[in-house]
């Protein structure tokens, strides 16, 4: 791991301060990941911009959270799985679906199961999904634009997942009740 400063609005590079202030105002606190992303004004601006673009897309807030949670679980990002468990509940993603993603078990809702399966396949196969998988996704009620927006969601989470892996980002107290361990790190 590499050591990164956990920036605040006072310590962040000047070019990152507006983004940090915006996140802090919106969430009521500054999650640790944003304090680390602030090291690079370009990265924190890209991250917050992609978030805004995803929010304006065709997916509901619950569907967005499912994609972000799925990507984080596939990538083994303990920080982001905990965070998106909490944020997913706030976006009205049902707890059974959240727990299914966290535990690697089937999702009952067929449309959400299709979104989860497609997102998971895109991450695991680095975009090389079979035409049948795209057809199944579209057949579940999604549209072609959403195929591309799945990639947008994965791109967003790849930034934070990888930064968390590099930095060993400590879990915020707010997310602690939803702490998650990668399956390969669980004690039997």
Beta strands, then each sheet from edge to edge (+ up, - down):
end
